[in-house]
Amino acid sequence: MNRMRRCGAVSVCALLLLCGTAFAQTQKITYEEYQTRMGGYEKRVTTALRAKAECEEAGQKSTAQITDLDKQIAAAKAELYTLADSDEAGVNAYTEALRQTEARIMSLLAMSDEALFDKRDEVDGIGEKIKGFSANKISLIPDAAKLLANVKRQYKRLDDRLPRKRIKKYTVMGGDSLWKIASQKSMYNDPYLWPRIYVENRGLIKNPDLIFPKWTLDVPFGVERSQHLVMRGDNLSSIAGKVYKDVAKWQKIYQANRSQILDPNLVFPAQVLDVPAK
């Protein structure tokens, strides 16, 4: 701080010299008094110049110290990147991917529940992507770890809000059948899924071959996270492959659904199976 004050004294002394000259011209003083005052100004200028030199020397030292610190920081970062099996470019790419993922999560959170329902597969995909981020060693770098933790918090908000099942209302028209309703593009676009409508409306439909105009039916879409909707071509092995990534685990699904699967070789479209935890 003292050195900074001395540096400022140079400008002050220069101003005083000008003021002193002007003062000598406008005031009547003796030559001896003028010489005395000028001697004082010269001493102050000398002191200021010395202080300036000290400031410059200190500045050069500070610059050298800053340069050395920058080198130490760069070396520490390089060592950190090596521990993370990456480099600066890899870390930058990782953090940018995290930011993009966070931005997408926030845009999904802004959607209505109905619109969000149609994004279930994307939301699940983001969850898998976050698992990949977590498995990467870069996630241990402090800045990356903070960003990842925030992405996980936002994803939990999204996942907690995500509707897994939705009901559409359908008013029966003349000539309709459950088969015809299920085949509509706005419904399942698959007539073989008609049993889903029947099961959801068993309180109203006594005979699946008989429905009447002006009835309002509940048409279910989606299933809970711990369930699986059987589609045409599915079997227990293929379902296990989708759910567990291991076709050999089909018996877990069979055991959990013995009440509705009479033959493990036979499952039918529209069945909703319970899926034990992975």
N, C-alpha and C positions, 0 to 999 in steps of 0.2 A: 504494500500500500504506500509506504514511504517513497519507493522508487517511482510509483505512478505520480505522486505529488511533485517529485523532482522533475519528471518529464514535463509536467504542465508548467513548471517554472520557466522553461525556455521561452514559451510564448508570452508569458507575463513580463519577462525581462525585456523582450523586444518591444513590447508595448510601452514599457516604462522609459526606454531610451527615446522613443518618439515623443512621449509626453515631456521628458526632461528637456529636450531640445526646444519644444514649443514653449515650455515654461521659461527657459532662458531668454527667449525672444520677446515674450510678453511681460515679464517681470524685471524690475531693476534690481539686479544682485551684483555683487562684486565678482571679479574674475576668480578670486581665491575660493569664494563660496561655490562658484560654478564647478571649479576643479574638484572640490571636495565631494560635491554631489555626484559628479561623473565618476569619481573613483569608487564610490559606493555602488553605482550602477554596474561598473565593470566587474566588481567582485561578484555581484549577483549573477551577471551573465556567465562568468567563469564557473560559478557553482552550478548554474543551470546546465551548462554544456557538459560538465562532469557527470551530473545526474542523468543527462540524456545518454551519454556513453554507457553508463551503468545499465540504463533501461534497455538499450540495444543489446548489450551483452546478455542480460537476463532473458530477453526475447529470443536470442539465438539458442540459449540453453533450453528454454521452454519448447522451442520448435524441435530441438533434438530429442527432448524427452517425449514429446507427442509422437514423433516418428518412431521412436523405440517402442512406445506403448502400442502403436498400431501394428508393429511387427509381432509383438507378443500376442496381441488379440488374434491376428491372422494365423499364427502358429497354433494357438489354442483351438481355433475353429477347425483348422485342418486336422488336428488330432481328434477332435470330437467327430468330425465327418468320417474319419477312418474307423473309429469305434462303431459308427453306425453303418459301416459298409457302404458308404456313399461319398459324395463330394458336394461342393456348393451348388452345382447345377441340379443334382439329384434332390437335395434338400429344398431348393426353390420350387422344383416341380411338385414335390410332395405337398408343400404348404399351399401352393396354388390350387392343387386338386382338392385339398381340404376346404379352401375358401369357396370354390365352385360348388362343392357338395353342400356346404352350409347355406349358400345362396339358394340352391334348389330346395332345400328343406324349408327355408323361410317362405318361398313362393308356394309350396304345397300347403303350408300352414295357413296361408291366406285364402285357400279355396274353401268352398262350401262343403258340408259333409257329403252331399250327393256327388259333387265333382270328385271329391277325395276318394270316395268308394271305388271309382273307376281307375284309381291310381295305385291300387293295392299291390300289384306286382312290382311297380316301380319303387314303392316304399320298401318292400321286402328286399329288392335289389340294392337299395341304399344301405340297408342294414348289413347285407353281406359285404358291401364295399367298405363300410366302417370296420368290420372285422379284419379286413385286409390292411387297413390303415393301422390298426392296433398291433397287428403281427409284425409290422415293419419296424426295424430298429431305429429308424429316424424318429419314431414316436417318443423315444426316450430323451431326445434333445429338448431342453426346457421350453423354448418358444413353440416348437411343434406340439409338445405335450399339452400346453395351455390351449392351443387352437383345437386340438383333437378333443379335449375334455369339453369344450364348448359345443362342438359339433355333436358329441354324444348327448349332451343335455337337450339340445334342440331336437335331436332325433327321438328321444324319449317322449318329448311333448307331442311330436307328430304321431308316433306309434300308439301312444295312449289315446289319442283322439281318433285314430283310424277306425271307421266302422267296418266290421268284418261281414256283417249281414245286413241286407236291406230288403224291404218289402215294397213291391210295386202293386198298386191297385189296378185291377182289370175288370171292366164291366162286360159281362157275357153278351154277345150278339147272337142274332138268329143264325142257326147253322153252325155255331161253334162247337168244338169238342176239345177235350184236354189236349189231345194230339195236335189239333190245329193251332191252339193257342201257343203251345210249347214251340211249334215250328216257326212262329213269327220272328222276324229279325229283331223286333223291338223287345222280344222276350228272350228265349234261349237259342233261337235259330237251330233247334234240334228237337224234332218231335219225340225222340226217345226219352227225353227228360220230363215227359208229362207226369210221371209219378210224383215228382217233387210238388207239383201244384196240388195233386190229390192229397198227399200226406199233410200238406200245410192247411188244407181246407176240409179235413175229415169231419169236422163238426157240422159242415154244411152239405158236403157231398156224400150221400149214402151209397150211391152206385157210380163208379168212375165213368160209366158209359152214359150217364144222364146228368146233364147240367142244363140250366134254363136261362133264357134271356133276362137281362137286367140283374142277374146275380152279380155281386161284387166279390171277386176272388182275390186272395192274397197270393202274390207270386213272389216267392223268395229268391234272392240272389246272394251268392257268396255263402261261405260257411265260417264257423269260428276257427281260430288259429289251430285248435287241437282237433280239427275235423278235416275230412277230405271228401269231396264230391266225386263220385264215380262217374266217369264219362265213357262213351262208347270206345271199346278197344282196351279198356283198363282191365287189369287183373291184379291180384295181391302182390305179385312180384314187381310189376311195373310201378305200382303205387309205392311200394317200399323203396324202389329206386329213386322216385321223385322226392319222397319225404326224408329218407335216411341216407340216400346215396349208396344204398347197399340192398340189392334185390333179395339177398339171403335173409333179411329181417322181416319177410312177409308174415312169418308166424306171430310176430308181436301184434300186427294188425288183426290177424285172424282171432287170436285169443281175446283181444279187446272187443270183438264184435261177434262173438259166438251166438248171441241171441238173434242176429239177423243174417248170419252167413251159415247156411245149412251145409254147404259143400265148399271147401276152400278153393275149388277150381271154378266156382261160379259166383261172380258178383255182377250186379246189374246197373245200367245207367240210372242215375238219379238217387242211388243209395248214398246216404251220408254216413261215412264211417268215422268212428272215433280213432284218433291217432295218438298212441301213448307218447309221452315226452321223448325227445330224441336221446 
